[in-house]
Amino acid sequence: MRHYREQLLATDFFTVETILLKTVYVFFMIELGTRHVYLAGITQHPNGHWVTQQARNQIWLLQEKDTEFIGLIRDNDSKYTKAFDAVFESEDINIIRTPYRAPNANAVAERWVRSVRQECLDKVLVLNEAHLWRVLTEYLHYYNSRRPHQSLDQQSPIERPQPETKGLIQKRRILGGIINDYFRLRASAPLIQPA
């Protein structure tokens, strides 16, 4: 699998409880090689039709990338229907089912769920689906473009330029200060006032 990880995707669901005690399902995909995460959808009532439509939407986004994916790792959840599999198979992406009760078989996706919970969702009271969408969108922008990853040699999934070695250190507040992103200003850049 390590040899093909640049061409593999993984998908999974996780749940979030709102302050009104509603369960919201988050559907996501992650590239195994780059660890780039895509938020595929959020709903209180996932079913086969909804999941299949979200898969179609993700395929359109993935077609814009240069990478040709050859496999999608998923579990055996009943929400993944034959129509869902057909969406990926039509793009020559093989479906790789994990064994029953074996979360380690989809370890990259499970690890991302742990990261998003620890770094973000455990510190936020979620109001509803729209609020969760805004929170996860902001977190994913940080995760994909700024957060260093040990598995990527301290790079982010979307490569960023080499950091400045001289200049003032600035702080960017993510999610109202739950996460702080520190960076150096270039000497010629105007000073940004912290919020």
C-alpha positions in Angstrom: 0.0 0.0 0.0 2.9 2.4 0.8 3.9 2.3 -2.9 0.5 3.4 -4.1 -0.5 5.8 -1.3 -0.2 8.9 -3.6 -3.0 7.4 -5.7 -5.3 6.3 -2.8 -8.2 8.0 -1.2 -10.0 7.1 2.0 -13.5 8.0 3.2 -15.4 7.8 6.4 -18.0 9.4 8.6 -17.9 10.8 12.1 -20.6 12.2 14.3 -20.9 15.5 16.2 -23.4 16.3 18.8 -24.9 19.8 18.7 -25.9 21.8 21.8 -29.5 20.8 21.1 -28.5 17.1 21.3 -28.9 16.5 17.6 -26.5 14.1 16.0 -24.9 15.4 12.8 -22.9 13.2 10.4 -19.8 14.5 8.7 -18.7 12.8 5.5 -15.1 13.4 4.3 -12.4 12.1 2.0 -8.7 12.2 2.5 -5.8 11.6 0.1 -3.4 9.1 1.7 -0.3 10.5 0.2 -0.7 14.2 0.8 -3.2 14.0 3.7 -5.3 16.6 1.9 -8.8 16.5 3.4 -12.1 17.2 1.6 -15.3 18.0 3.4 -17.8 16.0 1.4 -21.0 16.8 3.3 -22.8 17.3 6.6 -26.3 16.1 7.4 -28.5 14.8 10.2 -30.0 12.1 7.9 -27.4 10.3 5.8 -28.7 7.7 3.4 -27.5 6.0 0.3 -28.9 8.6 -2.1 -27.3 11.5 -0.2 -23.9 9.8 0.1 -23.9 8.9 -3.6 -24.6 12.5 -4.6 -21.8 13.7 -2.4 -19.5 11.2 -4.0 -20.4 12.6 -7.5 -19.6 16.1 -6.2 -16.3 15.0 -4.9 -15.4 13.2 -8.2 -15.9 16.5 -10.0 -13.5 18.3 -7.7 -10.9 15.5 -7.9 -11.0 15.6 -11.7 -9.4 19.1 -11.5 -6.3 17.6 -9.9 -3.4 16.1 -11.7 -3.4 13.0 -9.6 -5.1 9.9 -11.0 -6.5 7.9 -8.1 -6.7 4.1 -8.4 -8.4 3.2 -5.1 -10.9 4.3 -2.4 -10.6 2.8 1.0 -14.0 2.6 2.8 -15.6 0.5 5.5 -18.7 -1.7 5.1 -21.3 0.9 6.3 -24.7 0.3 4.7 -24.7 4.0 3.6 -22.2 3.0 0.9 -24.5 1.6 -1.7 -23.8 0.0 -5.1 -24.5 3.4 -6.7 -21.8 4.9 -4.5 -19.3 2.3 -5.7 -20.4 2.8 -9.3 -19.6 6.5 -9.1 -15.9 5.7 -8.4 -15.7 2.6 -10.6 -16.9 4.8 -13.5 -13.7 6.8 -13.0 -11.5 3.6 -12.8 -11.2 3.9 -9.0 -11.3 0.6 -7.3 -13.2 0.2 -4.1 -11.2 -1.3 -1.3 -13.3 -2.5 1.6 -11.8 -2.7 5.1 -12.4 -5.9 7.1 -15.2 -5.8 9.7 -14.3 -4.2 13.0 -10.8 -3.2 11.8 -10.5 0.6 12.1 -6.7 0.3 11.7 -7.3 -0.7 8.1 -8.4 2.9 7.4 -5.9 4.4 9.9 -5.2 7.7 8.0 -8.9 8.6 8.0 -9.3 7.6 11.7 -6.2 9.6 12.6 -7.7 12.7 10.9 -10.9 12.3 12.9 -8.8 12.2 16.1 -7.0 15.4 15.0 -10.1 17.4 14.1 -11.7 16.4 17.4 -8.7 17.2 19.6 -7.7 20.4 17.9 -11.1 21.8 17.0 -14.4 20.1 17.8 -13.7 19.3 21.5 -13.3 23.1 22.1 -16.4 24.3 20.2 -20.1 24.2 21.0 -21.8 23.4 17.7 -25.2 25.0 17.2 -26.3 23.3 14.0 -25.2 21.9 10.6 -24.5 25.4 9.1 -22.4 26.3 12.1 -20.5 23.0 11.9 -19.9 23.6 8.2 -18.3 27.0 8.9 -16.2 25.7 11.7 -14.9 22.7 9.7 -14.3 24.8 6.6 -12.1 27.2 8.5 -10.3 24.4 10.3 -9.7 22.5 7.0 -8.3 25.6 5.4 -5.8 25.8 8.2 -5.2 22.0 8.2 -4.6 21.8 4.4 -2.6 24.9 3.9 -0.8 25.9 7.2 -0.6 23.0 9.7 2.7 21.1 9.8 2.4 17.3 9.5 5.1 15.0 10.9 4.3 12.4 8.2 5.0 15.1 5.5 8.3 16.3 7.0 6.6 19.3 8.7 5.0 20.4 5.4 1.3 21.0 5.0 -0.9 19.0 2.5 -0.9 22.0 0.2 2.7 22.9 -0.1 3.6 26.3 1.2 6.7 28.3 0.4 9.7 28.1 2.7 9.1 30.3 5.8 10.9 33.6 6.3 13.8 33.5 8.6 13.9 37.2 9.3 11.2 39.6 10.2 8.6 40.2 12.9 6.7 37.2 14.2 2.9 37.5 13.8 0.0 35.5 15.1 -3.1 34.6 13.0 -6.1 33.5 15.1 -8.0 30.5 13.7 -11.5 29.8 14.9 -11.5 32.8 17.2 -8.2 31.9 18.9 -8.7 28.2 19.5 -5.7 27.7 17.2 -3.0 30.2 16.7 -0.9 30.2 13.5 2.5 31.9 13.9 4.5 33.2 10.9 7.1 35.8 10.1 6.4 38.9 8.1 8.7 39.7 5.2 10.7 42.8 5.9 8.9 44.8 3.1 5.4 43.7 4.1 3.2 46.1 6.1 2.6 45.3 9.7 -0.7 43.5 10.4 -2.4 44.4 13.6 -3.5 41.4 15.7 -7.2 41.0 16.2 
